């Protein structure tokens, strides 16, 4: 039985994509080359691993069993090689990281420098993404996203919990009035579409005592940027629903007022999203874990608040 480790990796990727075109594009090889490699693998193991029909393929029962074995073999191999070279200096390669602009701007001030000092042989390629690209895997290795992907083949690992709060400028509240409950936001101008994939027509809210609900909202301006929503709220354009840590300096200075005494808001998650595989390169695992540790540091929120100055 003769076949290369690279062929097993090709097989696992094809089993994930179930598309010769997509797998070949990711592997940066031609589709005929990939097809030939898979045929050679099937000949070597004397099994048909894929059913092919028209433009569709799927794994045979034997292919499913073979996939599980391949994933274990590759994971064991990667773990062994990683263990033999497991030092900061020896971990090398590239990581393409996709993230929203506000998060990228903050991490570029703090985390990325720290990470590069610890891992000088890892090359980071940073790609700022529009929120509409966060539901599916963009052209990157890891996405840092506040949204769960719609593609169920992707892994979304929670790395940070955060809280959004309702806020507005004192000038706006003096002009329009102070709402006493989130249900009253229906009578206010709301800065909508903040980090959303489409225009928002309602906001979900939850209280510290467990009360939940939704309120229909409308506004005269929309944005897909938390930074812009904050600035619009500061200028008196309406009520914003934004991460508390991001606007904390403005709350402390009195430039913004937290509505409902902070008793109502939303909880959110930041996820590290990557392609679903049984094995991950060491550099990916190290990056995700060190980012998680950084975001959950006791002083991380203070750094994030400073970023908003």
Buried (B, 14 or more C-beta within 10 A) or exposed (E): EEBEEEBBBBBBBBBBBBBBEBBBBBBEBEBEEBBEBBEBBBEEBEEEBBEEEEEEBEBBEBBEEBBEEBBEBBBEEBEEEBEEEEEEEEBEEEBBBBBBEBBBEBBBEBBBEEBEEEBEEBEBEBBBBEBEBBBEBBEBBBBBBBBBBEEEEBEBBEBBEBEBBBBBBEEBBEEBEBBEBBBBBBEBBBBBBBBBBEEBEBBEBBBEEEEEBEBEBBBEBBBBBBBBBBBBBBEBBBBBBBBBBBBBBBBEEEBBBBBBEBBBBBEBBBBBBBBEBBBBBBBBBBBBEBBBEBBEEEEBBEBBBEBBE
